[in-house]
Amino acid sequence: MIILKSREDIQHLRDAGHIVAEVHALLLENIRPGVTTKELDQIAESWIRKSGATPSFLGYPPGSRVPFPATICASVNEELVHGIPGPRVLEEGDIITVDVGAFYKGFHGDAARTYPVGAISDEATRLLAVTRKALEISISQAIAGNRLGDISGSVQEYVESQGYEVTRQYTGHGIGREMHEPPQVLNYGKRGSGMRLRRGLTICIEPMVLIGTPHTRVLKDQWTVVSANNKLTAHFEDAIAITDGEPEILTRL
């Protein structure tokens, strides 16, 4: 866990987050029926490197027997997280979650969005809206003096009130010089519990929402996580910094 105090460090973290936000803006322009997930990966890697950064996910974790082989995680429909880009062609009605990480001047940025591919079903539209709102609600709880449970509990309360489920296994996290740092930021919990939030703490909040079950399974590639019932999933994530006032969202333009 890192508590940022240096103005220079905070600015580098902002810059890393800005690069991630730029990648998402570029991907939004390119996600459409007929594009492959590998093509999206190439677009993202090109922009990250052009910006003077390196992809956070490529080769992660260092020394692993099966390191992640791409720049972005591209998770389609029932795939919740860690989908590996490849020859899959996106089709009208799909939804795709793209998770992007960039490492710049010693700091990481990290954010995920679930995008519609062309016209999508009413069910998919509502799932995306609920997951996006869960992120906004939980970010609003990221205030100095509150506790981690205020973030986690707000995600669970809202998502379950809308008839959906949150994952218990995959979480948000601290971010800074490492992509994944303490503390874990759960998608479920009790308000008023957990560590107290303080100025300078930087975390990723990332609601991951499923239809009908909180359970998942990992595919044979050892990375791609899918819902246990093969129904649609959604995932929105931003990196934020705790301040003396409202949280600063680091991964939006």
N, C-alpha and C positions, 0 to 999 in steps of 0.2 A: 504494500500500500504506500502511495506517495501523497504527501501534502505539498502542493506547489506554493512556493513563496516568492521565487525569483520571477520578475516580470519577463525576463528573457525566456525562461522555461514555459511560462504560461503562453507566451506568444508562439513558441514553437508548437505547442499542443494545439493552439488555435489554427496554425497553418496546416498541420497534419489533418485536422478535422475539415478544413476548408477544401483540401484536395479531395478528400472522400466525398464531400458534398458536390464538388464539381463532377466527379465520376458518376454519381447518381443522376445528376442533371443530364449528362451525356447519354447514359443508358436509357433514361426515360424517352429520349428522342429516337432510340434505336430498337426498343422492344416492340415487336410487331409480329404477326403471323409470318412464318417463312424464315425467320432468323434462327440460327443455331445458338445454343448456349456457349459453344466454343467461340463463336464470333463475338459475343458479348464480353467474354473473358479477354479476348485480344484487344477490344476497344478499351477496356478498363486498364489493362496492363500498359498499353501504349500511353495513355494519359498520365497515369501515375509516374511512369519513368520520365516522360516529357516534363513533368512538374518538379523533377529533381528528387523524387521520393522512390521508395522501393515497395513492392507488395508485401504486406504483413503476413498474408496467409500462405504464400508460395513457399513450400518446404517446411511448413509448420507441423509439429514442433521440431526444432533442431535435434538431430540425433534419433528421431523416431524411426521405427522399422517400416512404417507406412506414412511418410510425410505427405501433407496435402499437396496435390500436384498442380494447383492452379492459382490464379490471382483472386478470383471471386468464388464465393459459394453461390451456386445457381440451383435453387430447389423449386421444383415444379409440382403444383397441385398438392398431392398428399405428402410430399417431401417437406419436412419441417425446417431442417437446417443441414448444412454441410454437403449439399449436393455438388457433385463434381461436374464441371462443364465438359461438354463433349459434342458429339454429332447430333444430339437430339434437336429436332426442329420444333419450334414453338408453333402451336396451332391456335386458331381463333377459339376463345373461350377458356384457354389456360390462364392460370395465375402463376407468377414466378416470383419467388423471394430471392433478391440479390443482396448478399452481405459483402461489404467492401472494407478492406483495411489498408492503410498506407502508413509507412514509416518515414518520418521526415525529421532530420536534425536531432535524432535521439528520442523522438516521441511518436506514439502511434495515434492514428485516428481510426474509428470503427463505427459503421452504421449499416443498418439493413432496412430494406423497404420491400413490400410485396406489391407487385405491379399487375394490372390486368393486361392480357394480351388480346387486343381488339375488344369486341363486345363480350361481356361475361354474364353469367347467370345472376339472378337476384340473390340467390344464396351466397355466391362468392362476393358480390358487391357488399352485402351486409357484413360478412365475415371480415372483409378488409376495413370497413368503416368502424366496426367494434374494436378491432385490434389497434387501429390508428388512434382511436379515442382513448383506449386504455393507456397508450404511451403518453398522450397529453395529460391525462389525469395523474399518472404516476410522476411525471416530471414536475407537476405543480406541487408535489409533496417533497421535492428535493431541496429543502430549505434548511439552513444552518439552525441547529437546535432540535429539529425533527429527528426521527430514528429511521433506520433502514426498514423496519417493519411498516412504517407509514407508506413507503413506496410499494413494498411487496403486497401489503394488505389491500392497498387501493386497486392494484391490478386484479387480484383475485376477486375482490368484491364486485367490481364492475363487470368483469368478463362473465362470471358465474350468474350475475343478475340478468345477463343477456342470453343465457341458455347455452353458453359455451364452456369449454374446459381450458385450464392452463397446464402447461407441462410442469412436472415436479423435478425432472432430471436435468434440464438445461436452464442456464441462468444468465443474468447479467453479471457484471464484474467491474472491478476497478481497472483503470487504464492510465498509462503514463509512459514510463520508459520501457515497460513490458506491455504486451497486448492484453494479457490476462493477469491482473494483480488482485490481491484482496482489496475490498471485501467481495464475497458473492452477493449478488443482488437478485434474490429469489423472485419468482412470479406468484408466490403465494406466501401468506404469513399473517401475523397479527399486528395490527397497528399498536404503536407504543412500545414495541419490542426491538431488540437488536441494538447495534452500536449507534451512538449519537452522531449525526452529520455535522461536519465543521467546515468552515471556509477553507478552500484550497483543495478539498477532496475532489477527485475526478473519477466518474463512474460511467459505465454504459448501462442504460436501462433498456430492456428489450422484451416486452410482452410477446409470448409465443402461444398462439391460440389454436385450439383444435375443436372439431365437431364430434361430440358424442363420447369422447374418451380422453383422459390425460396421458394415456400410455403410448409408447413408441417402440420401434425396433430399428436396429441398424442393419443395413444391407451388406452383402458380401464384399463390397468395395471397402468396408471397414470405416466409412465416413458418412455416407448418406443416411439420415435419420428420417423415417416415415411414420405416419400415424398408424397405430396398431390396427385400426379398422379401415385404413386406406381412404379415409375421407379428407376433404380439403383442410389445409392449415394456412396460417398467416403469421407473419413475424415483422415487427417494426422495432427499430433500435436507433437511439441517438446517444452520443457521448455528451456528457454535461459536466459542468464545473459548479461546485457549491460556492456561493458568494455570500456577501453580507445581506443581499436582497434576493431578488428572483434568480433562479438558476440560469446559468449561461449555457445555451445549447451550442456545442462546438461543431456540429456536423450538419449545419444547414447554411445555405447561402444567404 
